[in-house]
Amino acid sequence: MSVHGRTYTDDVEKEKRRNIYANNAAYVEQFNSQGNRSFTLKTNSYADLTDDEFIKAHTGGVYKRSNRSSSTQYESSFVYDSLSDVPSSIDWRQKGVVSPVREQLQCGSCWAVAAAGAVESLTKIKTGKLYQLSVQQLLDCATQNSNTRGCGGGNQNDGFDYIINNGGITTESNYPYKAKDGACDGNRASQIAARINGYQYLPENNENALLNAVSKQPVAAFLNAEGKEFRLYSSGVFTGSCGTTLDHVVLIVGYGQAQDGTKYWVIKNSWGPQWGENGYMRLQRNAGFPQGRCGIAMFASYPTA
């Protein structure tokens, strides 16, 4: 409670949280004591929540198969299909094109965080300027003509659609994050800091195509974030249990290979810098099934400028 600033409404709630924390702490201790894992767990700021509570409050990816087939004028075919100069590893953080890790708090805004992050990185690559763009603008304004429901969840492409239709997106400092839905502030939304002209889907279930794209720019991708191992991840290459029910959107900002030969993606999450490796996870790459570990290769896209 002290470390993570937790307070509870009464003794009943406190006792309930204590019991949940004790169960999670025992799970972490048992997992880490096995010693033959490629990753470790920790009792992070979400260790007093059940799995269901956590997914409900801290994800927000709304995947619909129709999202891919309901084409808009801004989509185009995958352009990084036949690259021959793909490096064996890349980390866009080291190139200065990735903004600080955000914490979505109790708002299903992962889709907006990932969309803003992808546009931030593309803008830096194209113009040399790294802005922190407004996630709140997407929550408030990208809901008008889309499937997106603000803190109720959405997908990154609705964010891209809105940014194009609006003529761009403003900065975080101009339109600050509140972790709750609000009315669209047209005045602030019109003060443009970055623009895109389209976005592209990656081929489904194709980690080679994903590799090609990430070698050129960070990519927003759905995955499955369910389960204690994902939520309580601390460090290492995540090879743990997760499904392919897509419920969360992250930004892939690199890839590489660990000393033991395990290949991984570097994903930027939206659960604050205290989660994982300073807010990031190394997620196993080429795990042996087309969807990728946690479904990372099932639904990914990136903006174009």
FENNORCOR-V814219 format. One record per backbone hydrogen bond with DSSP energy under -1.0 kcal/mol. CO is the residue of the C=O (numbers start at 1). NH is the residue of the N-H. E is the energy in kcal/mol with one decimal. If there is no record, write none. Layout:
# FENNORCOR-V814219
co:CO nh:NH e:E
co:CO nh:NH e:E
This chain:
# FENNORCOR-V814219
co:1 nh:6 e:-1.6
co:10 nh:14 e:-2.4
co:11 nh:15 e:-2.5
co:12 nh:16 e:-2.2
co:13 nh:17 e:-2.5
co:14 nh:18 e:-2.3
co:15 nh:19 e:-2.1
co:16 nh:20 e:-2.0
co:17 nh:21 e:-2.8
co:18 nh:22 e:-2.5
co:19 nh:23 e:-2.1
co:20 nh:24 e:-2.3
co:21 nh:25 e:-3.2
co:22 nh:26 e:-2.3
co:23 nh:27 e:-1.9
co:24 nh:28 e:-2.5
co:25 nh:29 e:-2.5
co:26 nh:30 e:-2.4
co:27 nh:31 e:-2.6
co:28 nh:32 e:-2.8
co:29 nh:33 e:-1.7
co:31 nh:34 e:-1.1
co:38 nh:237 e:-1.8
co:40 nh:234 e:-2.9
co:40 nh:235 e:-1.1
co:42 nh:44 e:-1.6
co:44 nh:47 e:-1.9
co:46 nh:49 e:-1.4
co:50 nh:54 e:-2.4
co:51 nh:55 e:-2.5
co:52 nh:56 e:-2.1
co:53 nh:57 e:-1.8
co:54 nh:58 e:-2.6
co:59 nh:110 e:-1.1
co:60 nh:154 e:-2.4
co:64 nh:67 e:-2.1
co:66 nh:70 e:-2.4
co:69 nh:71 e:-2.0
co:72 nh:75 e:-1.1
co:74 nh:199 e:-1.8
co:90 nh:255 e:-2.4
co:92 nh:97 e:-1.8
co:93 nh:96 e:-1.7
co:102 nh:272 e:-2.2
co:105 nh:107 e:-2.1
co:107 nh:109 e:-2.3
co:109 nh:113 e:-2.5
co:110 nh:114 e:-2.7
co:111 nh:115 e:-2.0
co:112 nh:116 e:-2.7
co:113 nh:117 e:-2.5
co:114 nh:118 e:-2.4
co:115 nh:119 e:-1.9
co:116 nh:120 e:-2.7
co:117 nh:121 e:-2.3
co:118 nh:122 e:-2.1
co:119 nh:123 e:-2.6
co:120 nh:124 e:-2.1
co:121 nh:125 e:-2.5
co:122 nh:126 e:-2.5
co:123 nh:127 e:-3.0
co:124 nh:128 e:-2.0
co:132 nh:172 e:-3.5
co:135 nh:139 e:-2.1
co:136 nh:140 e:-2.7
co:137 nh:141 e:-2.8
co:138 nh:142 e:-1.9
co:149 nh:152 e:-2.9
co:150 nh:153 e:-1.9
co:151 nh:108 e:-1.8
co:153 nh:149 e:-3.3
co:154 nh:62 e:-2.5
co:155 nh:158 e:-1.2
co:156 nh:160 e:-2.2
co:157 nh:161 e:-2.9
co:158 nh:162 e:-2.2
co:159 nh:163 e:-2.3
co:160 nh:164 e:-2.2
co:161 nh:165 e:-2.7
co:162 nh:166 e:-2.7
co:163 nh:168 e:-2.0
co:164 nh:167 e:-1.1
co:169 nh:193 e:-2.9
co:169 nh:194 e:-1.6
co:170 nh:134 e:-2.3
co:171 nh:175 e:-1.7
co:184 nh:186 e:-1.1
co:185 nh:189 e:-2.7
co:186 nh:190 e:-1.1
co:188 nh:191 e:-1.6
co:190 nh:192 e:-1.4
co:194 nh:169 e:-2.1
co:198 nh:304 e:-2.9
co:200 nh:302 e:-1.8
co:206 nh:210 e:-1.9
co:207 nh:211 e:-2.3
co:208 nh:212 e:-2.2
co:209 nh:213 e:-2.2
co:210 nh:214 e:-2.7
co:211 nh:215 e:-1.8
co:213 nh:216 e:-1.7
co:213 nh:217 e:-1.8
co:219 nh:252 e:-3.5
co:220 nh:301 e:-2.6
co:221 nh:250 e:-2.8
co:223 nh:247 e:-2.1
co:223 nh:248 e:-1.6
co:227 nh:231 e:-2.1
co:228 nh:232 e:-2.9
co:230 nh:233 e:-1.1
co:232 nh:42 e:-2.4
co:233 nh:276 e:-1.2
co:235 nh:40 e:-2.5
co:238 nh:284 e:-2.3
co:247 nh:60 e:-1.2
co:247 nh:61 e:-2.4
co:248 nh:223 e:-2.2
co:250 nh:221 e:-2.6
co:251 nh:268 e:-3.6
co:252 nh:219 e:-1.8
co:253 nh:92 e:-2.8
co:254 nh:266 e:-2.7
co:255 nh:90 e:-2.2
co:256 nh:264 e:-2.4
co:258 nh:261 e:-2.0
co:262 nh:258 e:-3.2
co:263 nh:285 e:-3.0
co:264 nh:256 e:-2.2
co:265 nh:283 e:-2.4
co:266 nh:253 e:-2.6
co:267 nh:281 e:-2.0
co:268 nh:251 e:-1.9
co:270 nh:104 e:-3.1
co:272 nh:275 e:-1.3
co:275 nh:279 e:-3.0
co:276 nh:278 e:-1.5
co:279 nh:269 e:-2.0
co:280 nh:277 e:-2.9
co:281 nh:267 e:-3.0
co:282 nh:238 e:-3.7
co:283 nh:265 e:-3.2
co:289 nh:292 e:-1.7
co:291 nh:297 e:-2.7
co:292 nh:295 e:-2.4
co:293 nh:296 e:-1.3
co:294 nh:224 e:-2.3
co:295 nh:298 e:-2.0
co:297 nh:205 e:-1.8
co:299 nh:222 e:-2.6
co:300 nh:202 e:-2.3
co:301 nh:220 e:-2.0
co:302 nh:200 e:-2.5
co:304 nh:197 e:-2.6
co:304 nh:198 e:-1.3
